[in-house]
């Protein structure tokens, strides 16, 4: 998932909690997210 895609999810769902609930299978990926200036998030 790219940073742009993640930002789009925030715009669509509003909060990280809502994204988590709607995309629970992504839990492992979100657990590894760091709010840095990385261009992409694996």
mmCIF file of the N, C-alpha and C atoms, coordinates in Angstrom:
data_MODEL
# 
_entry.id   MODEL 
# 
loop_
_atom_site.group_PDB 
_atom_site.id 
_atom_site.type_symbol 
_atom_site.label_atom_id 
_atom_site.label_alt_id 
_atom_site.label_comp_id 
_atom_site.label_asym_id 
_atom_site.label_entity_id 
_atom_site.label_seq_id 
_atom_site.pdbx_PDB_ins_code 
_atom_site.Cartn_x 
_atom_site.Cartn_y 
_atom_site.Cartn_z 
_atom_site.occupancy 
_atom_site.B_iso_or_equiv 
_atom_site.pdbx_formal_charge 
_atom_site.auth_seq_id 
_atom_site.auth_comp_id 
_atom_site.auth_asym_id 
_atom_site.auth_atom_id 
_atom_site.pdbx_PDB_model_num 
ATOM 1   N N  . UNK A 1 1  ? 0.871   -1.190 0.000  1.00 0.00 ? 1  UNK A N  1 
ATOM 2   C CA . UNK A 1 1  ? 0.000   0.000  0.000  1.00 0.00 ? 1  UNK A CA 1 
ATOM 3   C C  . UNK A 1 1  ? 0.902   1.232  0.000  1.00 0.00 ? 1  UNK A C  1 
ATOM 4   N N  . UNK A 1 2  ? 0.595   2.148  -0.878 1.00 0.00 ? 2  UNK A N  1 
ATOM 5   C CA . UNK A 1 2  ? 1.410   3.357  -0.957 1.00 0.00 ? 2  UNK A CA 1 
ATOM 6   C C  . UNK A 1 2  ? 0.895   4.404  0.022  1.00 0.00 ? 2  UNK A C  1 
ATOM 7   N N  . UNK A 1 3  ? 1.725   5.417  0.254  1.00 0.00 ? 3  UNK A N  1 
ATOM 8   C CA . UNK A 1 3  ? 1.314   6.486  1.152  1.00 0.00 ? 3  UNK A CA 1 
ATOM 9   C C  . UNK A 1 3  ? 0.080   7.201  0.620  1.00 0.00 ? 3  UNK A C  1 
ATOM 10  N N  . UNK A 1 4  ? 0.041   7.397  -0.701 1.00 0.00 ? 4  UNK A N  1 
ATOM 11  C CA . UNK A 1 4  ? -1.126  8.044  -1.309 1.00 0.00 ? 4  UNK A CA 1 
ATOM 12  C C  . UNK A 1 4  ? -2.381  7.212  -1.094 1.00 0.00 ? 4  UNK A C  1 
ATOM 13  N N  . UNK A 1 5  ? -2.270  5.907  -1.269 1.00 0.00 ? 5  UNK A N  1 
ATOM 14  C CA . UNK A 1 5  ? -3.422  5.031  -1.049 1.00 0.00 ? 5  UNK A CA 1 
ATOM 15  C C  . UNK A 1 5  ? -3.879  5.090  0.404  1.00 0.00 ? 5  UNK A C  1 
ATOM 16  N N  . UNK A 1 6  ? -2.913  5.132  1.315  1.00 0.00 ? 6  UNK A N  1 
ATOM 17  C CA . UNK A 1 6  ? -3.256  5.219  2.731  1.00 0.00 ? 6  UNK A CA 1 
ATOM 18  C C  . UNK A 1 6  ? -3.983  6.533  3.030  1.00 0.00 ? 6  UNK A C  1 
ATOM 19  N N  . UNK A 1 7  ? -3.479  7.617  2.453  1.00 0.00 ? 7  UNK A N  1 
ATOM 20  C CA . UNK A 1 7  ? -4.134  8.910  2.644  1.00 0.00 ? 7  UNK A CA 1 
ATOM 21  C C  . UNK A 1 7  ? -5.553  8.890  2.089  1.00 0.00 ? 7  UNK A C  1 
ATOM 22  N N  . UNK A 1 8  ? -5.746  8.195  0.942  1.00 0.00 ? 8  UNK A N  1 
ATOM 23  C CA . UNK A 1 8  ? -7.087  8.064  0.382  1.00 0.00 ? 8  UNK A CA 1 
ATOM 24  C C  . UNK A 1 8  ? -8.013  7.316  1.341  1.00 0.00 ? 8  UNK A C  1 
ATOM 25  N N  . UNK A 1 9  ? -7.478  6.303  2.009  1.00 0.00 ? 9  UNK A N  1 
ATOM 26  C CA . UNK A 1 9  ? -8.279  5.564  2.984  1.00 0.00 ? 9  UNK A CA 1 
ATOM 27  C C  . UNK A 1 9  ? -8.674  6.462  4.154  1.00 0.00 ? 9  UNK A C  1 
ATOM 28  N N  . UNK A 1 10 ? -7.735  7.285  4.614  1.00 0.00 ? 10 UNK A N  1 
ATOM 29  C CA . UNK A 1 10 ? -8.068  8.220  5.689  1.00 0.00 ? 10 UNK A CA 1 
ATOM 30  C C  . UNK A 1 10 ? -9.190  9.156  5.259  1.00 0.00 ? 10 UNK A C  1 
ATOM 31  N N  . UNK A 1 11 ? -9.112  9.639  4.017  1.00 0.00 ? 11 UNK A N  1 
ATOM 32  C CA . UNK A 1 11 ? -10.155 10.524 3.521  1.00 0.00 ? 11 UNK A CA 1 
ATOM 33  C C  . UNK A 1 11 ? -11.501 9.802  3.440  1.00 0.00 ? 11 UNK A C  1 
ATOM 34  N N  . UNK A 1 12 ? -11.461 8.536  3.026  1.00 0.00 ? 12 UNK A N  1 
ATOM 35  C CA . UNK A 1 12 ? -12.704 7.789  2.855  1.00 0.00 ? 12 UNK A CA 1 
ATOM 36  C C  . UNK A 1 12 ? -13.311 7.371  4.192  1.00 0.00 ? 12 UNK A C  1 
ATOM 37  N N  . UNK A 1 13 ? -12.469 6.912  5.104  1.00 0.00 ? 13 UNK A N  1 
ATOM 38  C CA . UNK A 1 13 ? -12.982 6.323  6.342  1.00 0.00 ? 13 UNK A CA 1 
ATOM 39  C C  . UNK A 1 13 ? -12.834 7.214  7.564  1.00 0.00 ? 13 UNK A C  1 
ATOM 40  N N  . UNK A 1 14 ? -12.009 8.252  7.450  1.00 0.00 ? 14 UNK A N  1 
ATOM 41  C CA . UNK A 1 14 ? -11.961 9.253  8.495  1.00 0.00 ? 14 UNK A CA 1 
ATOM 42  C C  . UNK A 1 14 ? -10.891 9.030  9.551  1.00 0.00 ? 14 UNK A C  1 
ATOM 43  N N  . UNK A 1 15 ? -10.808 7.832  10.104 1.00 0.00 ? 15 UNK A N  1 
ATOM 44  C CA . UNK A 1 15 ? -9.836  7.577  11.163 1.00 0.00 ? 15 UNK A CA 1 
ATOM 45  C C  . UNK A 1 15 ? -9.184  6.221  10.995 1.00 0.00 ? 15 UNK A C  1 
ATOM 46  N N  . UNK A 1 16 ? -8.039  6.072  11.629 1.00 0.00 ? 16 UNK A N  1 
ATOM 47  C CA . UNK A 1 16 ? -7.345  4.779  11.599 1.00 0.00 ? 16 UNK A CA 1 
ATOM 48  C C  . UNK A 1 16 ? -8.225  3.683  12.193 1.00 0.00 ? 16 UNK A C  1 
ATOM 49  N N  . UNK A 1 17 ? -9.017  3.997  13.214 1.00 0.00 ? 17 UNK A N  1 
ATOM 50  C CA . UNK A 1 17 ? -9.887  3.000  13.828 1.00 0.00 ? 17 UNK A CA 1 
ATOM 51  C C  . UNK A 1 17 ? -10.906 2.483  12.829 1.00 0.00 ? 17 UNK A C  1 
ATOM 52  N N  . UNK A 1 18 ? -11.483 3.395  12.023 1.00 0.00 ? 18 UNK A N  1 
ATOM 53  C CA . UNK A 1 18 ? -12.465 2.971  11.030 1.00 0.00 ? 18 UNK A CA 1 
ATOM 54  C C  . UNK A 1 18 ? -11.825 2.120  9.946  1.00 0.00 ? 18 UNK A C  1 
ATOM 55  N N  . UNK A 1 19 ? -10.623 2.501  9.524  1.00 0.00 ? 19 UNK A N  1 
ATOM 56  C CA . UNK A 1 19 ? -9.915  1.696  8.528  1.00 0.00 ? 19 UNK A CA 1 
ATOM 57  C C  . UNK A 1 19 ? -9.663  0.301  9.098  1.00 0.00 ? 19 UNK A C  1 
ATOM 58  N N  . UNK A 1 20 ? -9.222  0.256  10.345 1.00 0.00 ? 20 UNK A N  1 
ATOM 59  C CA . UNK A 1 20 ? -8.924  -1.012 11.004 1.00 0.00 ? 20 UNK A CA 1 
ATOM 60  C C  . UNK A 1 20 ? -10.155 -1.916 11.023 1.00 0.00 ? 20 UNK A C  1 
ATOM 61  N N  . UNK A 1 21 ? -11.298 -1.344 11.353 1.00 0.00 ? 21 UNK A N  1 
ATOM 62  C CA . UNK A 1 21 ? -12.522 -2.136 11.422 1.00 0.00 ? 21 UNK A CA 1 
ATOM 63  C C  . UNK A 1 21 ? -12.952 -2.633 10.055 1.00 0.00 ? 21 UNK A C  1 
ATOM 64  N N  . UNK A 1 22 ? -12.775 -1.787 9.028  1.00 0.00 ? 22 UNK A N  1 
ATOM 65  C CA . UNK A 1 22 ? -13.233 -2.148 7.704  1.00 0.00 ? 22 UNK A CA 1 
ATOM 66  C C  . UNK A 1 22 ? -12.239 -3.049 6.968  1.00 0.00 ? 22 UNK A C  1 
ATOM 67  N N  . UNK A 1 23 ? -10.989 -3.005 7.389  1.00 0.00 ? 23 UNK A N  1 
ATOM 68  C CA . UNK A 1 23 ? -9.943  -3.775 6.721  1.00 0.00 ? 23 UNK A CA 1 
ATOM 69  C C  . UNK A 1 23 ? -9.128  -4.546 7.757  1.00 0.00 ? 23 UNK A C  1 
ATOM 70  N N  . UNK A 1 24 ? -9.819  -5.348 8.547  1.00 0.00 ? 24 UNK A N  1 
ATOM 71  C CA . UNK A 1 24 ? -9.177  -6.027 9.664  1.00 0.00 ? 24 UNK A CA 1 
ATOM 72  C C  . UNK A 1 24 ? -8.037  -6.935 9.201  1.00 0.00 ? 24 UNK A C  1 
ATOM 73  N N  . UNK A 1 25 ? -8.132  -7.452 7.969  1.00 0.00 ? 25 UNK A N  1 
ATOM 74  C CA . UNK A 1 25 ? -7.069  -8.317 7.453  1.00 0.00 ? 25 UNK A CA 1 
ATOM 75  C C  . UNK A 1 25 ? -5.768  -7.553 7.242  1.00 0.00 ? 25 UNK A C  1 
ATOM 76  N N  . UNK A 1 26 ? -5.856  -6.214 7.232  1.00 0.00 ? 26 UNK A N  1 
ATOM 77  C CA . UNK A 1 26 ? -4.656  -5.413 7.070  1.00 0.00 ? 26 UNK A CA 1 
ATOM 78  C C  . UNK A 1 26 ? -3.973  -5.141 8.406  1.00 0.00 ? 26 UNK A C  1 
ATOM 79  N N  . UNK A 1 27 ? -4.484  -5.708 9.475  1.00 0.00 ? 27 UNK A N  1 
ATOM 80  C CA . UNK A 1 27 ? -3.968  -5.422 10.811 1.00 0.00 ? 27 UNK A CA 1 
ATOM 81  C C  . UNK A 1 27 ? -2.465  -5.537 10.913 1.00 0.00 ? 27 UNK A C  1 
ATOM 82  N N  . UNK A 1 28 ? -1.905  -6.592 10.316 1.00 0.00 ? 28 UNK A N  1 
ATOM 83  C CA . UNK A 1 28 ? -0.459  -6.789 10.406 1.00 0.00 ? 28 UNK A CA 1 
ATOM 84  C C  . UNK A 1 28 ? 0.282   -5.652 9.713  1.00 0.00 ? 28 UNK A C  1 
ATOM 85  N N  . UNK A 1 29 ? -0.231  -5.246 8.543  1.00 0.00 ? 29 UNK A N  1 
ATOM 86  C CA . UNK A 1 29 ? 0.411   -4.152 7.823  1.00 0.00 ? 29 UNK A CA 1 
ATOM 87  C C  . UNK A 1 29 ? 0.337   -2.851 8.614  1.00 0.00 ? 29 UNK A C  1 
ATOM 88  N N  . UNK A 1 30 ? -0.842  -2.563 9.178  1.00 0.00 ? 30 UNK A N  1 
ATOM 89  C CA . UNK A 1 30 ? -0.983  -1.333 9.957  1.00 0.00 ? 30 UNK A CA 1 
ATOM 90  C C  . UNK A 1 30 ? -0.089  -1.353 11.183 1.00 0.00 ? 30 UNK A C  1 
ATOM 91  N N  . UNK A 1 31 ? 0.115   -2.539 11.754 1.00 0.00 ? 31 UNK A N  1 
ATOM 92  C CA . UNK A 1 31 ? 0.970   -2.632 12.927 1.00 0.00 ? 31 UNK A CA 1 
ATOM 93  C C  . UNK A 1 31 ? 2.404   -2.224 12.602 1.00 0.00 ? 31 UNK A C  1 
ATOM 94  N N  . UNK A 1 32 ? 2.782   -2.337 11.314 1.00 0.00 ? 32 UNK A N  1 
ATOM 95  C CA . UNK A 1 32 ? 4.151   -2.022 10.904 1.00 0.00 ? 32 UNK A CA 1 
ATOM 96  C C  . UNK A 1 32 ? 4.284   -0.606 10.355 1.00 0.00 ? 32 UNK A C  1 
ATOM 97  N N  . UNK A 1 33 ? 3.167   0.112  10.279 1.00 0.00 ? 33 UNK A N  1 
ATOM 98  C CA . UNK A 1 33 ? 3.222   1.469  9.721  1.00 0.00 ? 33 UNK A CA 1 
ATOM 99  C C  . UNK A 1 33 ? 3.969   2.393  10.671 1.00 0.00 ? 33 UNK A C  1 
ATOM 100 N N  . UNK A 1 34 ? 4.885   3.145  10.093 1.00 0.00 ? 34 UNK A N  1 
ATOM 101 C CA . UNK A 1 34 ? 5.498   4.222  10.850 1.00 0.00 ? 34 UNK A CA 1 
ATOM 102 C C  . UNK A 1 34 ? 5.177   5.513  10.141 1.00 0.00 ? 34 UNK A C  1 
ATOM 103 N N  . UNK A 1 35 ? 4.865   6.542  10.900 1.00 0.00 ? 35 UNK A N  1 
ATOM 104 C CA . UNK A 1 35 ? 4.459   7.804  10.301 1.00 0.00 ? 35 UNK A CA 1 
ATOM 105 C C  . UNK A 1 35 ? 5.692   8.642  9.988  1.00 0.00 ? 35 UNK A C  1 
ATOM 106 N N  . UNK A 1 36 ? 6.432   8.138  9.023  1.00 0.00 ? 36 UNK A N  1 
ATOM 107 C CA . UNK A 1 36 ? 7.651   8.795  8.594  1.00 0.00 ? 36 UNK A CA 1 
ATOM 108 C C  . UNK A 1 36 ? 7.424   9.379  7.209  1.00 0.00 ? 36 UNK A C  1 
ATOM 109 N N  . UNK A 1 37 ? 8.501   9.810  6.573  1.00 0.00 ? 37 UNK A N  1 
ATOM 110 C CA . UNK A 1 37 ? 8.396   10.370 5.233  1.00 0.00 ? 37 UNK A CA 1 
ATOM 111 C C  . UNK A 1 37 ? 8.685   9.330  4.156  1.00 0.00 ? 37 UNK A C  1 
ATOM 112 N N  . UNK A 1 38 ? 8.552   8.060  4.500  1.00 0.00 ? 38 UNK A N  1 
ATOM 113 C CA . UNK A 1 38 ? 8.754   7.016  3.512  1.00 0.00 ? 38 UNK A CA 1 
ATOM 114 C C  . UNK A 1 38 ? 7.755   7.178  2.378  1.00 0.00 ? 38 UNK A C  1 
ATOM 115 N N  . UNK A 1 39 ? 8.228   6.930  1.152  1.00 0.00 ? 39 UNK A N  1 
ATOM 116 C CA . UNK A 1 39 ? 7.346   7.086  -0.002 1.00 0.00 ? 39 UNK A CA 1 
ATOM 117 C C  . UNK A 1 39 ? 6.317   5.979  -0.095 1.00 0.00 ? 39 UNK A C  1 
ATOM 118 N N  . UNK A 1 40 ? 6.663   4.803  0.391  1.00 0.00 ? 40 UNK A N  1 
ATOM 119 C CA . UNK A 1 40 ? 5.749   3.673  0.291  1.00 0.00 ? 40 UNK A CA 1 
ATOM 120 C C  . UNK A 1 40 ? 5.803   2.857  1.571  1.00 0.00 ? 40 UNK A C  1 
ATOM 121 N N  . UNK A 1 41 ? 4.701   2.168  1.834  1.00 0.00 ? 41 UNK A N  1 
ATOM 122 C CA . UNK A 1 41 ? 4.611   1.283  2.981  1.00 0.00 ? 41 UNK A CA 1 
ATOM 123 C C  . UNK A 1 41 ? 4.360   -0.117 2.455  1.00 0.00 ? 41 UNK A C  1 
ATOM 124 N N  . UNK A 1 42 ? 5.195   -1.051 2.835  1.00 0.00 ? 42 UNK A N  1 
ATOM 125 C CA . UNK A 1 42 ? 5.026   -2.424 2.345  1.00 0.00 ? 42 UNK A CA 1 
ATOM 126 C C  . UNK A 1 42 ? 3.799   -3.075 2.975  1.00 0.00 ? 42 UNK A C  1 
# 
